[in-house]
Amino acid sequence: MRAGFNAVSAWAIYKREVSRAWRTVFGTIISPVLTTCLYFIVFGAAIGSRMNDIGGVNYGAFIVPGLLLLTLLSESTSNGSFGIYMPRFTGAIYELLSAPVSVAETLVGFVGAAVTKSLIIAAIILVTATLFVDYTIAHPILAFVYIVLVASSFSLFGFILGLWADGFEKLQMVPLLVLTPLTFLGGTFYSIDMLAEQWRTVALFNPIVYLVSGLRWTFFEQSDVTIGVAFAATAGFLALCIGIITWIFRTGWRLRD
């Protein structure tokens, strides 16, 4: 790989990855949207009608940011990991490594495509949510920026996961055994203020709490942690992922295994 940035190379990778999503549109887009609809039906309509308002916000509306994050984290990680894992699995990674393509172009192409897919899913989910609950977004521009930041961070995380995994089992292990439990316990369906004090302290060690709180604040101007802390935590995770990927390409770790 060479230094510098060539937009044509990045665009070629990006276009190929996005087109792959449309070839598997059911699994990539329709399936996660249908799953989220089921959450809205069960928690928003059925259970939500029996729940009290949380901080003056209807329960059905309160869970919209959490459900959006639940899908966004899963899909961003999955899209980012499969995008780079498949070239490794098929051996096409060697063509990429020998081509005059820089690390920046590779990241923009693969991660940019993963972020695009995640944003499409996020937009569909927000539109679909209006069919089940009545909600408004207090800071739509800030919400969009935050969603892009989260999608970028976890697409990069997925990229790292795709480089680390040496089989499909490992590719699914971290999202299923780590990311999903942390997301469910991160305030997706509740506020951590509803927990007992000792469990509230434990919950603050869950990084997903900060992501859910940040997005929830952009919707309703209320959260379990301040918006500044949430943004700083997300930006820090983004910087960490970029640093790890830079080290991987410099050392060649797992790229030629």
C-alpha positions, 0 to 999 in steps of 0.5 A: 500500500502507498501513502496519500489519498486517491478518491477514485480508489476509495470510490471503487471499493465503496461502490462495490461494497454498497452494491453487495448490500443490494444483492442481499437486501433482505438480510442487510436491510429488511431483516433488521427493520422487521426485527425492530418492528417486532420490538416496537409492537411488543415493547412500544404498543403492548407493554408501553401502553401499561407503562408510566411516562419516564421523565415526562416522555411516553414509554413508547417514544422513550425507547425509540433511541434505544431501539435505534442504537440496538440495531445500529450497533449490531448492523454497523459492526456486522457490515464492517466485519463482513466487508473486510472478512470476505476478502480475507476468506476468499484471498482477494485481500492479497490483491488489495494489499499489492494494489496502489491503494492507501490505508485511508482509501481502504477505510473510506471505501469499506467503512464508508459503505458500512456506515451508509448501510447503517444510515439507511437502516436508521432512517427506515427505522425512524420512519417506521417508528412513527407508525407505532409511537408519536415522537419528536426529535428535539435536536435533529441535526445533532441527532444525525451527527451523533448517529453518524459518529456511532455508525462510524465508530462501530463500523471501524470496530467491525472492521477490526473484528473482521481482521481478527476473526479466523472463522465465521464463529469468531465473527459472530462471537463478539456481537452475540456474546458481548455487544448484544448483552451490553446493549440490552443492559445499557438502558435500551428499554429503561433509564438507569435512574430506575435501578437501585443505587448499587446497580446504577453504579455498575451500569455506568461501567457499561460503555453502551449506557453513554451511547444510548444516553447521548442519542436519547438526549438529542431526542428528548433533552434528557439522559442518564449522563451529560451529552458532553460526556456521551460525545467524548466517550463516542469520539474516544472510541472512534479515535481508538479504533482508528489507532488500532487499524493504523497499527494493523496495516503498519505491522501487517497483523492478521492481514497475511494469515 
